[in-house]
Amino acid sequence: MSAAIRVNGAAYPPETLLAARGLVKHFRLGDQTVRALNEVDIAIPSGQFAAIMGASGSGKSTLLYVLTGLDVPTAGQVMVAGRRLDQMTARQLADLRGRMIGFVFQGFYLVPTMTAIENVMLPGLFAQHSPTARYQRAQAILRQLGMGDRLHHRPNQLSGGQQQRVAIGRALYNNPPIIVADEPTGALDSQTGTAIMRMLRQLCDRQGKTILVVTHDPAVARFADRVIHLKDGRITTDQPQRAIRIMPQKDERIS
């Protein structure tokens, strides 16, 4: 039997993918110190869909970045799949993120000069996969996301929802167990945003992905199994909920 994961003496189940204890994050803003996170403890088990909510400035995006190694905490520890991030080199950390975590952001961050399939193929380039393997993998993912007829379109030829599907496809390329999304529907209309959230919900239900979404929108949070509220850098509530379940529509196939 696998041993529990321990962070500063706190034990988490071995299947916990993301765990943190005593997280503190301070920023300097002129002559002032901004306390973005204040003694945050959190554990996200494998296969859970969790939403982090809070007002602007509550620390929710900072928490997401610290948990995934995109930012370094002022104090406290973070573990991903049982490995402490503060004990890893920059190269080891980049490798861990590439293998374990797929990132989806509000702004899409697609390369404008590349087609949809070329954007999805990018992680394979960094992983030194062959051109044929990259193309086949990216093509299969985009077809599953209902983008089979947009493979060779550039971002400026795609709608916002289509661009976000491409961004999700890029996040899925390496088949990471964790998908994190920072306001993934913020730039989308409500109908398109709902379609994107259905896709993320399916990734959790069908593939067992661990999903962590930062949002200020209750309509987004209703897709989660668990809702964590932040205020002034502290967790105020952390509660399970009955997540919405919607049968996939024809253009939302994710196998």
N, C-alpha and C positions, 0 to 999 in steps of 0.2 A: 504494500500500500504506500502511495506517495506521501511524503511528509508535508505538513502544512507550510505555507509560505509565511514567514515572519518578517514584520517591518517594525522596528523599534519595540520589540516584545509583543506586538499584537499578531495573533495567528489568523491567517486567512486560509480557506480551503485550497487544496492544491490545484483545483481547476480555475482559480481566480486568474484572470489574464492581466488586469490592471489593478494595482493596489498602491495606496499612498498613505503615509502617516505623518501628521504634524506639518503639513505643507504651509509654508510661508513664502510670500513673494512681495517684495517691496520694489518700487520704482522711484527714481529721483526725477522730479518735475520742477526744474528751477531750483529754488531753495527749499522746496517741500518734499516730503516723503509720502508717496502714495502706497497704501497698504492694500494691495489687490487681493491677496489671500491671507487668511488668518487662521492658522492651526486647523487645516482641513484634513480630515480622515475620510478615505473612500476606498471601496473595493468593488470591482465590476467582474462578476463571474462569467465564464465562457457561455456564449449563446444567449446572453441577455441583451435586450434593447433598452437602453437607458437614455433619458432626456435630462439635460441640465438647463434649468430655467432661471431667469432673473432679469431685473431691469438693466438698462445700459449702465455700465460701470460697476456691476455687481461682482465681477470677477469670473464670469462663466467661461469666456474665451481664454482667459489666462489659465484657468484650471485645465482646459482642454490641451493647451499648448505644453503646459508643464507635464501633464500625464503622458504625453506622447513624445517627450524629449525634444520638442521644438523650442522650448525655453527651459531655463535652469532655475530651480527654486532658490530662494534666499536661505531657506532652512527646510528640513524635512527630507524624506526619502520617497522615491518612486520605484516601483518594480513592475516590469512587463514580462509576463510569462516566467516569473520567478527570478529574473535578473535585475539587479540594482543598476539603475541608469548612471548614478554618480560614480560607479566603479568601472565604467566603460570608457574606452577611448572614443574620440570623435568618429573614427572609422568604424569601430564596432557599433556605435550608436546609429550611424547612417545605415549600416547593414541590417541592424535589427528593425529599424523603421521600414526599410525596403521589403523585408520578408514578412513582417508581422502586422503592419498598419497601412491601410489605404486611406488617403485623405480626400475629402470633398469639401469645397469652400463655396461661399455665396457668389464670389466673383468668377467662378469656373476656372480661371487661370489656364486656359488653353493657349497653345502657341498659335498665333493668328495666321502665320504663313504655312502651317501644316494642315492637312486634311484631317477629318475625324479619325480615320484609321491610323494615320501617322501619329496623332496625339496619343491614342490608346497604346500604340506600339512603343512609346518612349521608355517605359520601365524595362522593357525587354532589351533595349539598346544598352542601358546601364548595366543590366545583368549579363550582357554579352551573349544573348541568344542569337541564333542564326537569323538572317533576314526572313527566310521562309517560315521558321517557327514563330517569329514575331507577327508576321502577317496573318498566319492561320489562327493564332491565338486571339489577336485583336478582332479579326473578322468574326470569329465565333461569338465573342463577347458582345459586339455591337449588334449582331443579328438577334441574340437573346434579349437585348434591350430595345428591340423594335427599331433599330437604326440601320437595317440591312440595305436600305435604299439611299442612305446618306453617307456611305463609306468615304466617298471622295469629295465631299463638300467641306469647305473651309468654315471656320467659326462664324464669319460674317454672312454666310449663306444659310445659317441655322437659326432657328428660334431659340429663345432662352431655355425652354424645356429640353430641346434637343441638345443644346450645349451642355446642360447639366447631365444628361444621359451619357454624353461622351466623357465628361469628367468622372462619372461613376464607373464607366468602363475602364478608364485609365487606373482608377483606384483598385479595380478588381483584377488587373492584369496578372499580378504575382500571386493571386489567390490568397490574400492575407486573411488571417482569422479575425482581425479587428478592422472595422470601418468607422472612422470618425468624421463627422460632418459639422461644420460651423455655419449655422444659418443657411442650410442648403436650399431653402425655398424663398429666401429673402428677396431675390431679384425676379421672382416668378409670380404670375397671377395665381389665384387660389386653386383653379382647376388643375393647372399644370403642377403646382406644388403638391396637390393631393396625389397625383400620379407618381411623382418622385418619391413621396413618402411610402406609397404602396410598394414601390420597388425595394426600398430599404427594408420594409417589413417582410417582404418575401425572402430577401437575403438572409434575414434572421431565421425565419420559419423553415425555409427549404434547405439552406446550406449551413445553418448553425452559426452564422457569423455573429460576432459580438458587435453591436452597434451602439455608438455613443454620439448623440446629437445635441448640439447647443442651439437653443432657440428661445425666442421671447414669445412665440406664438402657441397658444393652447391647442390650436387645431393640429399643429405638428406634434406636440407632446402626447396627444391622445393615441398615437401609434406605438408608444413606448410601454414596456412592462413596468417601468419604474420611473418616477419623476423626482429629481433632486432640485430643490430650490436654494439659490444663493442670494444673500443680501450682505452687502458690505464685506465681501470676501469670506463669509462664513456660511456653512450649510444650515439653513433654518428648518427645512423639512426634507425627509427622504423616505418616500412611500411607494409601495407597489401599487399597481392599478391594473384593471382589466383592459388590456390593450385592444384597440379596434382591430377587427379581422374582416377583410374584404376579399371576396373571390377575385382573382386576377382577371383583368380584361385581356382581350386578344393581343393588344400591343404591349402588354406588360409581362411577357414571358421571361422568366429567369429560371433556367434549369440548374 
